[in-house]
Amino acid sequence: MNNSACIRAEGISKAFYMGTETLQVLKTVDLTIHPGEMISIVGASGAGKSTLLHLLGALDRPSEGTVYYGDTDIFQLQDAELARFRNTHIGFVFQFHHLLPEFSALENVMMPLLIQRLSSDVAREKAEAALCEVGLQARIRHKPGELSGGEQQRVAIARALVNRPTVIFADEPTGNLDTKTGDAVSELLLRLNQELGMMIVLVTHNEKLALMANTMIHMSDGQIRNGTLA
């Protein structure tokens, strides 16, 4: 698919089964994400925000409904095909950065490219460029334990964008950071959206970050209640 295509969720639901009990976490959600759009998803804990993000990002399969990237119904793909699609088209940033502690910032960012079987030289060049984009050109040889929390999150963002994905999904990207560092990460995400035209969908309790988005979506009880232009 090309990066000028929409992402569409059509009637996606997610239920978890525990013995005779059924927990309906997401209930028949429809959502369209347009090229270059930045969307924030807000709501109380347990509203279904992260579940929605995981389904949109193909980290999990819905109980009902599907998600289209352009004309591609991603849940018609077999697991191996879906993993390749996810690695190519989707970037993730989480509250906890999930960096590999034994590798440098550069090596962490190279990982998605090496998984695609790009050569080490090409992967290194692209990873260095991504780290420069997030302002870490002076820290590329440092391991995560030698970086601040904000720097570690910037490495995670560089890793998410190194493939130039169709979309970046961010789940509470500032949730583990102090206010000043969180503001800096928020501004970075906004800049990537505005300068690179990258779709960004984020779940956040950070009101300042939520209001930076083009569209704010409120969720409760597993459903989208409204979307408001910020």
C-alpha positions in Angstrom: 0.0 0.0 0.0 1.0 3.6 -0.3 1.2 6.2 2.4 -1.6 8.3 0.9 -4.2 5.6 1.7 -6.6 5.7 4.6 -6.7 3.2 7.5 -10.3 2.0 8.2 -11.6 0.0 11.1 -15.0 -1.5 10.3 -17.1 -2.9 13.1 -14.2 -4.2 15.2 -15.0 -5.8 18.5 -12.8 -7.7 21.0 -14.0 -10.1 23.7 -12.0 -12.1 26.2 -13.3 -15.4 27.5 -12.6 -16.5 31.1 -14.4 -19.8 31.8 -18.1 -19.0 31.5 -17.5 -15.3 31.7 -17.2 -13.0 28.7 -15.5 -9.6 28.9 -16.5 -7.4 26.0 -13.6 -4.9 25.8 -14.4 -3.3 22.5 -17.9 -3.0 20.9 -18.3 -2.5 17.2 -16.0 0.4 16.6 -15.7 2.2 13.2 -12.9 4.6 12.6 -11.1 6.2 9.6 -7.6 7.6 9.9 -6.7 9.9 7.0 -3.2 10.5 5.5 -1.2 13.0 7.6 -3.7 12.9 10.4 -2.8 13.0 14.1 -5.5 11.4 16.4 -5.5 11.3 20.1 -7.7 8.7 22.0 -8.7 9.7 25.5 -10.9 8.1 28.2 -10.9 6.5 31.6 -8.8 3.4 32.3 -10.6 0.3 31.0 -12.4 2.3 28.3 -10.8 0.1 25.5 -8.2 2.6 24.3 -5.2 0.4 24.3 -7.2 -2.6 22.9 -8.3 -0.4 20.0 -4.7 0.6 19.4 -3.5 -3.0 19.4 -6.1 -4.0 16.9 -5.4 -1.1 14.6 -1.7 -2.0 14.8 -2.3 -5.7 14.2 -0.8 -6.7 17.5 -4.0 -8.7 18.1 -6.9 -9.9 16.0 -10.4 -8.7 16.6 -13.3 -11.0 17.6 -15.4 -9.4 14.9 -14.8 -6.8 12.1 -11.6 -5.9 10.3 -9.1 -3.2 9.5 -8.1 -2.0 6.1 -4.9 -0.3 5.1 -5.9 1.1 1.8 -7.4 -1.9 0.0 -5.7 -4.5 2.2 -7.8 -6.3 4.7 -4.9 -7.0 7.1 -6.7 -9.7 9.0 -7.1 -11.8 5.9 -3.3 -12.2 6.0 -1.7 -15.2 7.5 0.4 -14.7 10.6 3.8 -14.6 8.8 2.4 -12.2 6.2 0.8 -10.0 8.9 4.1 -9.9 10.8 5.9 -8.7 7.6 3.2 -6.1 7.0 3.4 -4.8 10.5 7.2 -4.5 10.4 7.0 -2.6 7.1 4.0 -0.3 7.6 3.5 0.1 11.3 5.6 1.8 14.0 4.9 1.5 17.8 5.9 3.6 20.7 4.9 2.5 24.2 5.0 4.0 27.7 7.9 1.6 28.5 10.3 1.8 25.6 11.2 -1.9 25.3 14.7 -1.2 24.2 17.2 -4.1 24.3 19.6 -3.1 27.1 22.7 -4.9 25.8 22.6 -3.0 22.5 23.4 0.7 21.7 20.8 3.2 20.6 22.0 2.7 17.0 21.7 -1.1 17.2 18.2 -0.9 18.7 17.0 1.4 15.9 18.6 -0.9 13.3 16.6 -3.9 14.5 13.4 -3.5 12.3 15.6 -3.1 9.2 17.7 -6.1 10.0 14.5 -8.1 10.4 13.6 -7.0 6.9 17.0 -8.4 5.8 18.5 -5.1 4.8 22.3 -5.1 4.8 24.1 -3.9 7.9 25.5 -0.9 6.1 22.1 0.3 4.8 20.4 -0.4 8.2 23.1 1.6 9.9 22.8 4.6 7.6 19.0 4.7 8.0 19.2 4.2 11.7 21.7 7.1 12.1 19.4 9.3 10.0 16.4 8.4 12.2 18.4 9.2 15.4 19.4 12.5 14.0 15.8 13.3 13.3 15.0 12.9 17.0 18.0 14.9 18.1 20.2 12.0 19.3 23.1 12.2 16.9 25.5 12.6 19.8 24.2 9.6 21.7 24.0 6.8 19.1 26.8 4.7 20.7 25.2 4.8 24.2 23.3 1.9 25.6 19.8 2.5 27.1 21.2 2.4 30.7 23.4 5.4 29.8 20.5 7.5 28.5 17.9 9.5 30.4 14.2 8.5 30.3 13.5 11.1 27.6 16.4 10.0 25.5 15.3 6.4 25.7 11.9 7.3 24.5 13.5 9.2 21.6 15.4 6.1 20.7 12.0 4.2 20.7 10.5 6.9 18.4 13.5 6.7 16.1 13.0 2.9 16.0 9.3 3.4 15.2 10.0 5.8 12.3 13.1 4.2 10.8 11.1 2.2 8.3 9.1 5.3 7.3 5.9 3.4 8.2 2.4 4.3 7.1 1.4 5.1 10.7 2.9 5.3 14.2 0.8 4.1 17.1 1.8 5.5 20.5 0.4 4.2 23.8 0.9 6.6 26.6 4.3 7.8 25.1 4.8 10.4 27.9 3.2 8.4 30.7 6.5 7.5 32.3 8.2 10.9 31.9 8.3 14.1 34.0 6.4 17.1 32.7 9.3 18.8 31.0 10.6 15.6 29.3 7.0 14.7 28.4 6.5 18.0 26.7 9.7 17.6 24.7 8.5 14.1 23.5 5.1 15.6 22.7 6.6 18.3 20.6 8.7 15.7 18.8 5.7 13.6 17.8 3.9 16.8 16.6 6.9 17.7 14.5 7.1 14.3 12.9 3.4 14.5 12.0 3.7 18.0 10.6 7.1 17.8 8.8 7.0 14.2 7.6 3.2 14.0 7.1 3.2 10.8 9.1 -0.1 9.4 10.5 0.1 9.3 14.3 -2.5 7.7 16.6 -1.9 8.0 20.3 -3.5 7.0 23.5 -2.8 9.4 26.3 -3.9 10.8 29.6 -1.7 13.9 28.9 -4.2 16.6 28.1 -1.6 18.9 26.5 -0.5 16.1 24.1 -4.1 15.1 23.4 -5.0 18.7 22.3 -2.1 18.8 19.8 -3.9 16.3 17.6 -6.1 17.2 14.7 -8.9 15.0 16.1 -9.5 13.9 19.7 -11.6 10.8 20.2 -13.3 10.0 23.5 -13.9 6.4 24.5 -15.9 4.8 27.2 -17.2 1.3 27.8 -15.5 0.0 24.7 -17.1 2.5 22.3 -16.2 5.8 20.6 -18.5 8.4 22.0 -17.4 11.4 19.9 -14.6 12.9 17.9 -13.7 16.6 18.4 -11.5 18.7 16.2 -8.8 20.1 18.5 
